[in-house]
Amino acid sequence: MKELIQRLLKGEGELNLLLLEANEYAESYNDTELEQFINNELNGYNSEIPSYRKIKGEIICTIQTAYGIQNNTPIDLSTVSEKVGFDFNIIHIPDGIGFIQDNLKNITKDIVKRQLPQELVSSLNQIVNYNNPNITVLEAFHQFGKSTLQNILTVVREKLIQHLRRLQKSAKPTSLKNVQKESNTKVVRERIDVFVTYAWENDQHNDTVISFVDFLRKKGYNASMDRLKTQEETAIHFKKMMIEAFESNQKIITILSPTYKQKADSMKGGVGFEFSMILDEIETNQNKFIFAHFGKSERDEITPKGIAGREILNLKLEQNIEFVNLHSKLQSKNTIHFTDVSEQIEEIQQKEIKPFKL
C-alpha cells in the first residue's frame, strides 16, 4: 500500500490502473466506502455526481436567423437559471476515469466543446424563441477549459490517497487475499506483479519463455507476458501494452539472448522500444528490473551495451540452487541476514607513555 501511495503522490501511472490496484486493498479491509468510490470512478456515476465532476462553462449554439446560420454563438441563460433553480452553464461529467483519460489524450486545444443532448437543445430553442421568434437553435454545445477535465483526475488522485492513508491507520484487514499471513509452513503475501520481456526467436526459445512465465505463476507470482496479453485482447496495441506493463508491474524480467542484444543495440522494433524505456527508468528505479538468460550463450553474446556491467542471472545455474537469487530479487529480500549495527563500539585501550628518564 505504501508503494501505491507513493506512486499516487508522484503522479505516476494511469489513474484507472491505480484505482484497480487500490480496489484490492478496499476488498481486503472490507472498506465498502472505498469500494463504492472506486467503482463509481471506474465505471461512471449513475446517480448523484460529486461536486468536482460538475464543470462551469458557457453554452454556445449554432443558430439560424434571417441572415443565415451562425456558429459558436454564446447564449446567456443566467436569468432563466435563476428562475428554474438550475444552472444551465454547469455540465455534469459522469464518465469513468478511463474514458476521461482517453479523451484528454486526444484533445489538442485548451478549449473543449461537448455537444448537448437533443432534448436539451429543444428546450433551449423554446427558451430562445420566446423572446426571439426569428431565431432557431439547431445545435448547442457546452464549452469549457481542458484544465477543468484534468482537475477531475487530480481530485480523484488526492481522494484516493486520503482513503488509502486512512486504511493504513485502521484495524487489520478482514480478508487474507493480499495480506501476509502464516498458515502451516506456507506464506500468503501481497501479490507481486511481474512482466517478462524477450525477443521473439525460434519456437523452442519462445516456448521456453512461456514455460518460465508459467513456472513463476506456479510459484505465486502474478507473472504475465505478451502471449498472455494477446489472448485477453483480440487486436492489442503492442507499444501501449508495454507502457502499461512497465507502469503496472512491480518487477520486469528481461530474458536476454543474442537476438535481444542485436535489436536492443540497434534500437529496432519492439525490443528497441522497450529497451529504451528500461534505460530511461533503471537509474531511478533500480530494483524494478531483473536481467536473466537461459544459459545457452556467453555473457558478451547476450548483453546489450546499455546494461554492460550489470548483474545478469543465469537461470540454468539458478535451477541448481532452487532459484534462490531469483526469488530474492522478485521479493526484494536479502539472502544473507546481517546483524543490525550495535549502538556500542569496542573501546581501544591506549598504551600509556612513561615519562622520559635516563
N, C-alpha and C positions, 0 to 999 in steps of 0.2 A: 504493500500500500504506500509505503514511504516513497518508493521509486516512482509510482504513478503520480503522486502529488508533486514530486519534483519536476516531472515532465510537463504537468499542467502549469506549474509556476513559470517554467521556461518558455511556455508557448509551443512546445514540441508536439508533433504528431497530429493526425487527423482527429478532430473532436469526436466524430461518430465512433471511431475505433476506441478512443479513450473511454467513452461512455459505456461501450460494451464491456470493456475490461473492469470498469467500476461496478457494473451490474453484478459481477461475480462476488464482489465483496458485500454488496447490498443483500444478496441472497444468503451469503454465509452468516451475516449478522441478523438476518431476518428483519431488515430495515425496510418496511413497506413504504415509508415516506420517500426514501431514496429510490426504491424500485419504481414507484409511480412517476417521480421526476424524470428518471432516465427513460422510461417507456414513452412518456409524453414528448421528450426532446428527440428521441429516435424516430418515433412513428407519427408524430404530429399531435396537435391538441384537437379534441373533438368537442370539448365543452368550453369552460372558462379559460380564457387566454391570459397569461400573466402580463403585467404592465410593460415589461421590457420587450414584448413582442407586439406592442401597439405603436406604430410609427406615424409621426406627424409629418405631413407634406402638404401638397396642394393638388386640386383637381384641375386637369386640363382636358379640353374636349376638341373633337372635330365637329364643327357646326356647319350647317347650311343656311345661308342667308339669301337675300335677293341679289347679292353681288357674287354669289358662288360659294364654294366650300373653303373654309378656313381651318387650318390645323393649329394645334397647340394653343388653343385659346383658353386662358385661365378663367375660372368661374368662382366668384366669391359667394360662398354659401354660409357665411358666418351668421347672418340673420336667421336663416332657416334652421341652422343647427341649434341656435338658442331656443327657438320656438318648439322644436320637436324633442329637444334634450339629447340629441345625438350629433356628435361632431363628424361631419362628412369628410373632413380632412384627415381623419385618423384611419389608417388601414391596419387590419389585423393580419399577422403572419403566423398561421397555424402549422406551417410545413415542418417536416422533420429536419434535423440538423444536416443530414447528408444532402438533402435537396438544396438547402440554403448554401452549403459549401460549394456544391457543383455550380450553382448559379453565379456565385461570386467569382469563380474561376473564369467564367465566360463573359463577365461584364467588364468592358474596357473603358467605359466612361464613368465619370463621377456622379452622374445623374441617372436614376433608374426610373423607367416607366412601366407600370403594371396595369394591364387592361382590366377595367371593371366589368362585372357580370352584366349581361344584357338586361336583367330585371332592374338593376340599379340605374342603368343608362335610361331606361324607360321612365323611371321615377324622376331622374334629373331633367329629362325632356319636358315632363309635365310641369315641374317647378319653373323651368326657364320660360316655357310657353305662356305661363300665367301672366308674366309681366312683359314678355317679348314674343308675341304671337307669330312674328315673321322669322323666328329662329328655331331651327330643329337640331337637336343634339343627335349626331349619328354614332359617335363613339366617345368614350370617356376613359381617362387614364388617371391613376394616382401616381404623382411624380414626387420622388424623394431622393435623398442622397445615398450613395452606395455605402457611406460610412455608417449609416443607421442599421444596415443589414449586418455589417461587420461587428457592430456593437452587440448584436444578439449573441454572436459566438463568444465575445469577450465576457458577457454577463453569465452565460451558461458555464463557461470555464471557471469563473470565480465562484459560482454557486456550487459547482461540483467539488471544488477544493474545500469549501466550507463544510459540505456534507461529509467528505472523507476525513477531515480533521476531527469532526465530531465523532465519527466511528472509531478513530484511534483512541479517543478518550473514554469510549463507552465500555460496557462489560464485554466478556469473552463471546466469540461467535457461537451461535446456536447450531450452525451447520459445520460439518467437518470436511466440506468439499474442497476448500483451498487452504486449510489451516493445518499447521504442523501438529502431529499427534503420534504418540507411540501406541501401537497395537500389536501385541505379541513381540515379534522381532522386526516387524516392518514399520516404515515411517510414511505417513501420509503428509506431504508437504505442499507448499504453494506451487502451483503449476509453473513449469519453466517452458516458455515457448522458444522453439529452435527452428531455424530455417537453414536448409542445406543447399548450397550453390555448387555448380560444377560446369564443366564444358561438355556438351554433347559429343560423344565419340562413337565407338562401335557398340553393338548390343551388349557385349559382355561387360564393358565398363559401365554403361548406363544401368544395366540390371544390378550391378554391384552397389551402385549408389542407392537404388531403390531398396535393396536388402538392408543397407546401412540405416536408412531412414526408418524402415520397419523395426530394425533392431533397437533404435533409440526409443521408439514408441512403446515397445515391449518393456523397456527399462524405466518407463514412467515419464518420459519427456514428451511434450506436445510438439513432435517434430513434423515438419512438412517440407515439400519441395515443389518444383514446377509441375511435375507429373501428377501430383496430388491435387494441386490447384486447378489444373486444366480439366479434371474430372468434375469439379464443382461448378465450372462456368463454361458455356459452350463456345464463346468467342472471346477468350481472355486477352487483355492488353498486357503484353509481357513487361514493358517498362513500368507501367502502373503497378503491376503485380510486384515487381522488385522493390519499388519505392515503398509500397505498403508493407512488404515483408521486412524491410530494414527498419521501418518505424515501429511495427507492432511486435517484433520478436526481441526477446532479451539477448539471445545468442545467435550468431551467424557462423555456421561451419562451412568453410570453403574447401572443397576437395580439389587439390592441385594435381595436375598432370601435364605432360608435355604440350598437349593441345591447349590447355588452360593458359600456360605460360606464354605460348605464341600469341594467342588472342589478347591476353592482358597487356603484354609488352607493346603490341601494335595498336591497342585500344580499339579493336574491331568488334562489331556486333554486340550481342547481349552481354558477353563476358567483359568486353571493354567498358560497357556502360556500368555494369555492377562493380567492376574493379575500381573505376573512378570514384564511385560512391564510397567504397571501402577506404580508399586513400584520403578522401575528404573527412571521414569520420573517425578513423582509427586513432589519431593523435589525441582526440578529446574523449574518446570512449574506448580505451584500450582493452577493457575486459569483455567487450562485446564480441570480438572476432576471434575465431579459432581456425587455424590453418592445419590441414591434415592431408595425408596421401595414403595410398593403398600399398606402399612399399614395393612397387614394381619398377621404379626408376630411381636414379640417383638424385640427390637433393638439387644439384645445379641444373638438372634437366627439367625440373618441375617448378622452380621458384621464380616468379616474376621479379623484375628488377625493383619494383616499388616496395617489396617486402623483404628484400635481401637482408639477412642477419636476424630476422625474427624467428621465433620458435615455431617449428612445424612438427606435428605429431605423426609418427609412423604407425598407422593403425594395425599393421601386421605385427609389429613388436608389441603394441598396446594389448593385443589379443592375448599375449602370453602372460600378462600381469593383470588380467581381468579388467582392462581398460581403466585402471586407477586414475591415471593422469587426465583422461578424457572426462570422467565423471567429476573430477576435482575442478576442472575448468568450467564445465557446464553448471555446476552448483556454486561456483565461486568460493570454494572451501580449500584450505591448505591441506596437503597430505602429511605434513610434518607439524606437530604441535610444539611450538617453542614456549617456554615458561615466560610468564609476564616479568617485566623488568622489576627487580626488587627496589624498594624505596631506600634500602640501606646499601652501603658500599664498604668494601673492606678498607680498614684504616691502615695506612702504611706506618710501620714503626721506624722512625728515623734514628740513625746511629748518632749518638752524641759525640761531639768533637772535644777531646780533652784539651785543657789549657796547654799552651806551649811552654815546655820546660826542658832544659838541657841537664 
